[in-house]
């Protein structure tokens, strides 16, 4: 790999002269680009402090980069096994690509080779001057497979690069997951979008996605040690709409000082990219171009007959030395040789349909039947055979999913994604915590409002009833008690208003945060809550003591500390998941968050009120503790519902029941079914989003499930 110092815009000009940096930007350049430091020692030596600290920072970046590369490599290798349905030594068909000329006069392309293939994609990329690449192709042309091979090859060659040159860790990211409403606004500057993009990349490579802390991921991104492989630029905007989100990302990648000179890889459908090429936005400044500037643009070619035959022979080798392929595949090979322009040959020259054909006849079946089908029947015939084959081969014990059930349930997801695309949202990404959108925008929210509002009212009434049984009062005789009663009524209104909102909060519990520097900083910040609870409790105790006595008032005022402790725990442990290993894990984390928070509020208030009641009335001993604990438990659960009423899990469970009652999803839990479809290769994961394996499968399932 060429050192970054030889790339235009990084540290040196094309002629090799060191660039001049302004004093204020020098620190950012030195710390932000190790490659500049290595190549421009005259700049570094002007600041002995930075030069002394450099080796330690460089070693830290090397360790973090190695950790990220190892995690990314393992995950992408697993994804490739799933995509190719090959648990041996997976190898995709050898795709070819060639340079593409754009019609723009002001557009500049990167220097490098004119063509290449999947086997030498890494050499093609490292031969580029700036490392900026756009991969174009039709749907199913193999764009994702090509950039995945690039990623794995670059990671495999990391050890060949001298440590002093640093590391460039490729990370494949699904651009439809970069969903921010500000992307469609013409008032948002490209520099702002560039910062948003950086923040998104940091979130995607840290937390649960990879074993990096947020701070470490930020340092790697700021240093330019991450090569973003942005997959799916064409999937960011609805079909037929102006590509506003895609254009915002392109402008951000062209922004000087952010991503402008940095390496990046983008995949896009050819028609959408040429639409961008011809687009014009009022927000664009003079001199801007609507495509990736200073980049090599390549287009994938369809496979030729020889490459298709070679792939079939690799997947189904003959059993004898003189046999090229298995006996059942020989008629197909002969047909391809005799009819190189026939419908079957055109079908198998598409990487997508070559895979579908291989997967359909992976373990049994006679592919010879394909040679007798007309062109207009081949696609539906293969997809119709693929689903039952997949169901039969991946039938878990005790589950008993039938082909019709799988088709119907996947059809629910496919139709929802179609509707989402028409509404201006992503038509490829399904988020389990937004399942209520599938069940209907209104009914799940109404049920959630009624359910959580009723439970909150019930717990508050139980608390009031217990108060009446111990004091004989329904309405407290003193102002502080009546204020608490009013606060309870306000809580019911709060739950009723917020439980029905569609903007649910996705939160999960992550105990690993306790072992990170950022987690320890969270712990320090979280101390504010118990301190605030102590202060509020003291003031409340003074007020409460006016009617109930100083000892009782101060004792009950201290119960606010328990609220602060619960909030502190939530602050330290709660975070929004950025990636999961299986679809069901997302809602599992949401369930853990909601159940732990509810339990914590109940136990904290129960213990707090019991202890305070015992302190206020020590002569009643455990009777006082029991009365206070019962009252605190009811109040704590009511407050806990108010705190978690916008959590994703409640709406998810309600939506699951609604869809099961309508027979649109399995009556058993949805999570195991999504896991099964993921293991079977029908679905895939992108961060926390669930996607269909192929767009063709999604469209066929949507049509087939309506019949």
N, C-alpha and C positions, 0 to 999 in steps of 0.2 A: 504493500500500500504506500502511496506517495505521502510524505509528511505534509501536514496541512500548510506548512509555511510556503509550499510551492503553489498553492491554490490562490487564484486571484481573489482579492477581497478578504483574505484571512490575515495575512501578516506581511506579505510581500507583493510587489507588483509583478507583472508578467516578466519584466526584465530582471527581477531578483533584488531590486533596491528596497531597503527597509522603509516602511511607511512611517510618517510622522504622526504622533498622536498628541491631542491636546492634553494639558496637565490633568484636567479633571477626569478625562476618560482613560488615563494611563492605568490607574489602579484596576478599573473594570476590565481593561484589555489584558493586563498581566495576570490577574487572578482568573479571569474568565476564559483564558485560552492558553493551556499549557504548551501547545504547539508554537504559539507565538514566542513564548518564553524560551523554548529550546532553540529557536532559529534566530532570535534577536537578542543575543546576550548583551549587546551594547546598550539596549534599552533597559534590561534588567539591572545591569551593574550600576546604572545611575541611581538606583535605590537599594542600598545595602540591606535594609531591613527586609524588603520583599525577597531579595536574593537569598538571604539566610533562611527564611521561612519556607522557601519554595520546595526543597526536597521532601519535607514532611508532608506538605499538602499534596504533592505529586504522588507519594506513596499511598496516602489515604484514598485518592481518586482511583489509583490502580486497584486497590482492594475492593472498593465499591463497584468498579466496573467489572471486575472478575466475578463478583457475586451476582450482579445483574445478568451478565452474559451466560453464566451457568444456569440460572433460573430460566431465562428466555429460551436458551437452547433446549433444555429438557421439555419445556412446555410446547414449543413449536414442533419438536420431534414427535411428541405424543399426538399433536393435532394432525401432523402429516400422516401418521399411521391411520388415524380415523378417516381422513379425507380420501386416502388411497385404498382403504379397506385391506391393508396388507400389514400383518404383524411380524413379517420377517425382515428383509432388508428392502424397505419401500423405495420404489423408483418410479417417478412419473415419466410420461412420454416426453421425449426430447423436443421441447418447443423451440421454435426459431422466431427471431424478431429482427426488424430492420429499422433504420432511421426513418423518421417522418418529417417532412418539411411542412411548416406552417405558412399561411398566407400573409402573416403579419410582417411588415417591413422593419419595424423597430425591435422585433423579438430577436434575442441572441441565444444561440444554442451553445451547449458545452462541447468541448473538444473530446475526441475519442474515436473508437472504432465505429464502423458503419453498420455492423450487424453482429449477431451472436446467437447463442442458444442457451437452453437451460443448463447445460453442462459447463458453460464458461461464463455464466452471468456474473459471478464474483469478479473474474478478471476484467470483464467489460466495465463494471462499475468502478473498480479501483483505477482503471485507465482513464476515467473522466477527470478533467482538470478540477472541477468544483464538486464532484460527487452528487450532482443534482440530476435526478432521473424521473421521467414520466413514462409509465407503462400503459399503453392504450390497447384496447381489444374489445370485441363484442362480448355480450354476456355468455359465459361459459368458455371463453377463449383460453383460460388458464392464467389469468393475471395474478390471482392469489397464490397459485402454485409456484409461479415464477419468482415472486418476491419472497416467498417462504424459502425457496431454495437459495436465493441470494442471502437471506438472513443466516441460514444454517452454514453456508459456505464461509461467510465472513467470520462467524463465530469460530468455526473450525480453524481458521487461519490466524486467530488472535495471537497464539503463542509464537508465531513466526515473526511478529513485529517486535523490535527492540523495546524494552520497557521505557526507555527515555523518550520514545515517540508517543507514549500514551496509548489510549485505547479509543476505538470508535465502536460503541456497542449498538448494533441494530435492534430495534424493537418495533414489531408490527402492531399497529393500532387501527382500530375500526373507526373511520371518520364519522359515520352516522352517530356514534356515541358522543361525539363532540357537539352536543345539542344545547345551544344557548339562544334564547329569544333575541338577544342583542345582535346576532349575526345577520338578521334580516333588516336591521335599521341602517339607513344611509347616513345617520349622524355619527355612528361609531367609527372612529379612526382606525386605519389598518394597524397602527402601533398598539392600540388597545386590544384588538383581536389577537395580535401576536403575543401579548402578555397573557391573554386568556388561553391561548393555545399552549404556551409554556406551562401554565398552571395545570391544565388538563393533562399534559404529558407527565408532569410530576406526580399527579394523583394516580395515573395509570400504571406507573412503574414502582409505586411504593405501596405501603399498607398491606392489604391482603393479596394483591396481585403478585408481588415479588418481595423477597426478604430484604427490602431496603427501607430505611427510615425516611420520613418525608424530608428531613434536612439533607440527608445524603443524596436523595434523588434530585433535590433542588441544586445541590452543588454540581452534580454530574451534568444536568441540563444547562446550567449557567456556564459551565466550562466548555460546553460544546462536545462532550464525550458521548452523546446519545445521537444515533442516526435514526430519526423517525421514519418509519415506513408506513405511510398513511394510506390505508386500503379503503377504497370505496368512496372516492370523491363524488361519483355520479349518484350515490345513494343518499346524499345529504338533503336533497330537495325533492318535493313531490313530482311525480311524472307529469310532464307537460307544462310545469310552472317555470318561471324564470329562475335560474340557478343562483339565487341570492346568497345562500349559505356557502356554496362552493366558491363563488366569486370572492366572498369575504375571506375565506381561507387562503385563496391564491394571492390576494392582495397582502395578507399578513405574511405569507412566505416570501414575498418580494420586498418587504419592508426593510430598508437599510438599517443596520444596527441591531436587528433582531435575527430573523431567519434569512435575510437577503443573500448573504454570501455562504450560508451554512449548507452542508449536504442534507438532502432530503430525497425520499423516494415517494412518489404518488402514483396510485393506480386509478384509472378512470375508463369508462366506456368511451369508445372513439367518437360516437355521435355527440355525446354530451361535451366532450372536450372541444370539438370543433364548434359546437354551439357557443361555448365560452369564448372561443377565438373570435367569433363574429359579434359577441354581445357588447353592449355599451351601457354603462350605468352613469347617471348624473353625478354620482358620488366620486367617480374616478377623476383624478387630477390629470392635468396635461402631462404627457410623457409616460403615463402608466399603460401597461398592457394587461389584458385579462387572462393571461396564461402564465405558467411558471417561467420566470425570466432566467436566462443563463443556464438552461437545462437541456439535457439530451432527451428527445421525445422518440420513443420507439413504439412500433405497433407489432403485435403478435400475429404471426402467420398461421393459417390452418396447417395441421399436420399433413405431410405427404403420405402416400400409401406405404412406403418402406418403413417410415417411423411408426405408423400404426401397427403394421405387421410385427415389427420388432418388439413393441410393447406387449402385444398379445402373446408372442412367443416367450417373453420374459415372465409373464404372469402364469402361462399355462405351458410349461416346457414338455417336450415329448419324453416318453418313458424309455425310448431306445436311442442309441447314439445317432442313428440316421434320421430320426424323426425331429422335425423342427418344433412342432406343437403337439398338443394332445389330439387324439383321433377325432374327438367331437368338434374340434376347431378347424380341422383341415378343409372341410367344405367352404368355410368362411374365407380362409386364406386363398383358396383356389378362385373363389368368386371375386375377391378383390383384385387378384392378378388378371383375371379375364375381363373384368368390368371396372377399370380404374375410374371411370366417370359416372358410375351408376349411383343410385340413391344410397345404397349401403356404404359405398366408399365415401361419399360425401358426409354421411352420418359419422362414420368412424374417424374421419379427419378432424372432427371437433373434439377437443380434449374432454369436454363435459360429457358428450354422448359416448365417447370411448370408455370413460369410467363407468357410466350407467350400464353399458353393455357388459363390461367385465363384472360389475357387481351383480347384475341380474343372473348371469350364468357362472357365478363364482364356484359353486360346489357341485351343481348338477344342472341338468337341462341340455337341450340340443340347440345350440346357436344357429344351426343350419336353417331353421325356420325363418330367420331374418332375411335370408337370400330370396325368399319368395314373396316378401311383402312390398307393396308399393310405397312410394316416398311419403305420401300423406298419412300412412298408418304406422310408420316406424316409431315415431316419438311416443305416441300414446300407448302403443303396444309394449314398449320397453318399460315405461313408467308403471303401467298396469301390472307387469310382471315383477318389477323391482320391489313393490310394497309387500306382496305376499311372501316373496323370498326373504325379505328382511325380517318380517314378523316370524316366519318359521325358523330362521337361523338364530334369532335373538329372543327366544321365548323363555323368560325367567320362570323358575319353578314356583308354582302357586299363584301366578299372576293371571295367565290365561287370556291375554289380549287377543282379540280376533282381528282379522284384517278389516272388517267393516267398522269395528270400533275405532281402530287406529285411524282409518281414513276419515271417519266422522269427527273425531276429536282434533286431529290435525287440521281438518277443514275449518273448525271454529277459529283456530289461530290464523289460518291463511286469510279467511274473510275479514277478520279484524284488522290485519295488516293492510289489506286492500282499502278498507274504509279509512284507516289512519293515513294512508298516502293521499287519499282524496281530501282529507281535512288539513293537509299541509304538514303532517308529521312523518316520521320515518316509516317507510313501508317494508323495512327489513328487520328492525329491532323490536322484539317483544320483551317487555320488562315484567316479570312476575308480580312485582309489588303494584303494578298498575292493572291488575286483572279486572278491577271493577269497571274499567272502560269496555271490556269485552262483554260483561254481564249487563251493561246499560249504564248510562251516565247518571240516572236518577234513582233507580230502585235500590242498589246497594247503599247509597248514601242515606236514603230515607231509613232503611233498616238499621244502619249504623247509628244514626241520630236517635232513633227510638230505643234501641238496645242500650247504648251507653248512657243516654239520659235517664232511662228507667233504672239502671243499676246504680247510678250516682244518687238518684232520689231515694232508692231503697236503702242504701247504706246510711245516708243522712237521716232517714226516718228511723232506722234502727238505733242510730246514735242518740236521736232525740228521745226515743222510747226508753232507752236505757237511762238517760238523764232523768226522765220523768219518774222511773221506777226507784231511783235513789234519792230524789229530791222532792218528788210530788209536784214539780213545776213542769208545765208544757212550754211556757214562755219564760225565759230567765227573768228574774225580777230586777236585775241590775243592767246598766247600759252596756258593759263589756260583753255580757252573755247575749244580749240582744244583737250586738254587733256581729258576734259569731254566727248567730242564726241568720242574719242578713247575708253574711259571707257565704253560708251554705246555699242559700237561694241563688246567689250570684254564680256560684260554682255550677249549679244545674243549668243555668242559662248559658254559661261559657261552654259546657260540654255539648249542649244542644246545637249551638252555633258552629262550633269547630269540628264536631264529629261528622258533619255532613259535607264538609268541604272536600273538593276533589284533590287538593294539593296535599297529599299525604307526605309524612316525613319518614324517610327510610333510615333507620338507625340499627346498628348491630353492636354487640359487645365484643371488644377486642382486649383481652387481658395482656397481650404482648406489648401494649403501649406502656405498661408499667416499667418495661425493661429498656425503654428508649429515652434519650435526652429530652425529646419533645414531650414524652409522657411525664417525665419528672418535672418539666416546666409546667405542664398541665396541673400536676399535683400542687405546685406552689400557688398557681392561680386559683385552684379549687378551694384553697384555704379561706378565700374570701367568703364563701358561702357559710361555713359554720360561724365565722366571726360576725358576719351580717346577721345570722340567726340569733347569736348571743345578744347583739345590740338591740335588735327588734324585740327579742324576748324580754329584755330588761325593761324597755319602754312599755311593752304590753303588760308586764307584771305590775309596774307602778299603777297603770290604769285599772287593771283587773283587781288589784288589792283594795280599791275604793269600795267595792261591794262585798268582797269575800275575805278581806283581811290580807295583811302583808305577806304572811307565810304562804298562803294559798296562791296569791297573785304571783309572787316571785317563783314559786315552784312550777306553776303552769306556764309562766313566761319562758322558763328554760326549755320547754318542749319545742320551741322554735329551733333549737340547736339540732334536733333530730332531722328537721327538714333540711337544714343546711348541710348536714352530713350526707343525706341522700343525694342532694343536688351536686355535692362535691364528687361523690362516687360516679354519678352519671357523667359529669364533666370529664373525668379522667378516663373512663372505660368506653364511653359511647363514641362511635364514629360511623360515617357512611361507608358501607362496603364499596370498593372500586372494582373488585373482581372476585369470582368464586370458581371453585373447581368443578362443581356440579350445579345444575339449575336449582335443585331443592335447597342448597345451602343458603341461598339468599334469604328466603323466608324463614329458614331455620334460625338465622342470626336475628331476624326481626322478631321472631317469637321469643328468643332468649332475652332480647332487650326488654320487650314489653312485660314478660313474666317476672324478670328480675326487678324491674322498676316497681311494678305493682306490689310484689312481695316486700321489697325494701321499704316502701312507704307504709305498708300495713304493719310490718314488724317494728319499724322505727317509731311510729306514732304509738303503737301498743306499748312498747317498752318505755318510751318517753312519758306517756301519760300515766302508766302504772307507777313508774318511779316517782314522778312528781306528786301523784296522789298519795303515795306512801310517805313522801317527805312532808306533805301538808297535813296528813292525818295519821301520824305514826301510831297512835293508840288503837287504830283499827287493824293494824298489821296487814296480813295478806288479803283481807277483805277489801281494803282500800286499794291495794295493788290490782286485784282482779277487776274491780269496778273501773279503775282508770284504764287498765289494759283493754278491756272490752270496748269502752268508749273510744280509745285511741285507734283500735283496729278498724272500727267502722269508719271513723273519720279519715284514717290513712288510706284505706282502700278507695274511698270517694275521691280524695285528692289525687291519688295515683291514677285513677281513671281520667281525671281532668288533665293530668300531666301527659298521659299517653293516648288521649282521644284522637290525635292526628297520626298515630302510628300506622304503619302500612299493614301490619298483620291482621288487625280486626277487619278492615275492608277486604283483605285477601280471603279470609275464611268465609265471610258473608258471600263474596262473589263466587267462591268455589261451590257453596251450597246452592246458590241460585242457578248456576250453570249446570250443576248435577241434577237439580230438579227439572230443568228444561231438557235434560239428556244431551247437553252439548259438551260435557266433560265427564270423565269417569266419576262414578259415585264414590269410589275409593279416593284416596288422597291424590291431588294433582301432581305434587312434587315427585313421587316415584314414577309416574308416567313420563314426565319430562326427562327424568334421569334415564329411563329406559330408552326413550327416543334419542337421547344424546349418545348413549352407549351404542345404539344400533346404527348411528351415522345418519339419521334422518334430520337431526338438529345439531347445531353447533353453538358454542359460546363465544361471545366477544365482550370481555369485561363482565358485566352483570346482565348483558342483553342476550336473549335467546334468539337464534336465527335459523331459518331453514337451511339445509345443506346446500341447496341450489335454488335459484329463482325458478327454474323450469319445474322443479318438484313442487314448489310453493304454488305456482299457477295451476298445475295439474290437480293438486289436492283440492284447491279452491273450487275448481270446476267439477271434479269427480265427486266431492262430498255433497254437492247440490242435487245429484241425480237420485 
